[in-house]
Amino acid sequence: MRYHSTRGQAPVLDFEGAMLAGLARDGGLYLPQAVPQMTRDDIAALQGLPYEEAALRVMRPFTDLPETRLAEMIAAAYAGFGHAARAPLVQIAPDGWLLELFHGPTLAFKDFAMQLIGQLFQDVMRRRGERITIVGATSGDTGSAAIEAFRGLEGVECFILYPHGRVSEVQRRQMTTPSEGNVHALAVDGDFDDCQAAVKAMFNDHAFRDRVGLTAVNSINWARVLAQVVYYFTAAAALGAPGRAIGFTVPTGNFGDILAGDVARRMGLPIDRLVVATNRNDILHRTLTTGAHRKEGVVPTASPSMDIEVSSNFERALFMAYDGDASAIAQLMDELARDGGFTVSQGALQALRETFASGRASEEETAETIRRVFADTGEVLCPHTAVGVKVASEQPHRGPMVTLATAHPAKFPDAVEAATGLRPALPERMADLYLRSERVTEVANDVGALKSLILERLP
Ligand SMILES: *Cc1c(COP(=O)(O)O)cnc(C)c1O
């Protein structure tokens, strides 16, 4: 499979190349040149399969990997999950379902992709006898998932930037308590967009990039999007696809998870509604409503992993909405960097609206949803999931609607306790998290200082 950049100026790469590059050299994101198709029979055959087997069937055509090697890596990636189904469905209304994606080691859906990426990277580095440096920005969950996936791996040095004071205590502890010397938690004096901008700046410094062997594992990495396509298939097949169409509502920040849903649909999965759910940082909802993509400043909310305004993967959706017109995308991204926004063309806006519906939930609505779902069903939602459930409940949709439950409620205990009066407990296997000692470096929001620090820390 060949991958090309959304900005059209970077080399075309194979799966491994696109995975190792992360961000393309022209600042764009990699996408497959063609989307492999799953027939109705292929989809029907997924019903009742172990998650790992379904993952192999969905992902293999996108990769150039031998089947047995990919199967081994998938098995290793999901072996540490705390649920045999990996991504179980739970019913919360007559036609409403939660897809629980929080049974991995850091209790958020990011583990699905990150655990697999850890395996994939280790495999390449072993074969090539090389070293890489992973630098990632996180609003909380990506960083903990990355540190958990890469801790102790050979040939990999992992630096994670997070906004100081803006992640939950559980998220922070998951990043700062691993003791392996190859993982580094950096608390940046800024917000998530500052962290993400710093990472982008390092990638755009090609000399630095080549010197340290820089690699991204943020959701811009195609391999991450791909790993997330799988659970749309397993959930839809369990609920009767291809015999009936399924709706999905996705709590959205960087647009990676929802983009995976779009990829699943382009592969042939009958998804009849795909809903972007935002908190009050609603730039994506505003864009889909008005066509104007304009930054207004991020406000902290109870769902911090969605407190994002520069939603990286949206570029991939724009590329598809502009029919693969890379120069139009490069221009929009220049405008965004220069003027803080752009307006989507009429044709592209129509294409986006045919693909994605959208909605937003306020902080009050989010808390009320946590309270109501707990009272009605006994299920405890994390605030991100609650944003999704609230937005899903307002969709004009018939038939099954699945909301992605993106994190375990115990990752955000304060918000959940405020809404329900109950403090959700961490699963048994993590019960000592609050007792482990922390290791973190505070850094200024300054790309030069960050680069020096990384160079100093490399072995
Ligand atoms: C990362 C994250 C999101 C947003 O996912 P994107 O792929 O960035 O849109 C939502 N909820 C939780 C709990 C997350 O960790």
The ligand as an SDF file (V2000), in Angstrom:
LIG
                    3D

 15 15  0  0  0  0  0  0  0  0999 V2000
   -7.9690   11.5760   22.9780 C   0  0  0  0  0  0  0  0  0  0  0  0
   -9.2960   11.5120   23.6190 C   0  0  0  0  0  0  0  0  0  0  0  0
  -10.4470   12.0000   22.9740 C   0  0  0  0  0  0  0  0  0  0  0  0
  -10.3830   12.6700   21.6130 C   0  0  0  0  0  0  0  0  0  0  0  0
   -9.9820   11.7870   20.6140 O   0  0  0  0  0  0  0  0  0  0  0  0
   -9.4090   12.3400   19.2460 P   0  0  0  0  0  0  0  0  0  0  0  0
   -8.9820   11.1550   18.4810 O   0  0  0  0  0  0  0  0  0  0  0  0
   -8.2680   13.2440   19.5960 O   0  0  0  0  0  0  0  0  0  0  0  0
  -10.5090   13.1050   18.5900 O   0  0  0  0  0  0  0  0  0  0  0  0
  -11.6560   11.8370   23.6040 C   0  0  0  0  0  0  0  0  0  0  0  0
  -11.7530   11.2710   24.8200 N   0  0  0  0  0  0  0  0  0  0  0  0
  -10.6710   10.8070   25.4720 C   0  0  0  0  0  0  0  0  0  0  0  0
  -10.8430   10.2020   26.8120 C   0  0  0  0  0  0  0  0  0  0  0  0
   -9.4070   10.9070   24.9050 C   0  0  0  0  0  0  0  0  0  0  0  0
   -8.3470   10.4390   25.5400 O   0  0  0  0  0  0  0  0  0  0  0  0
  1  2  1  0
  2  3  1  0
  2 14  2  0
  3  4  1  0
  3 10  2  0
  4  5  1  0
  5  6  1  0
  6  7  2  0
  6  8  1  0
  6  9  1  0
 10 11  1  0
 11 12  2  0
 12 13  1  0
 12 14  1  0
 14 15  1  0
M  END
$$$$
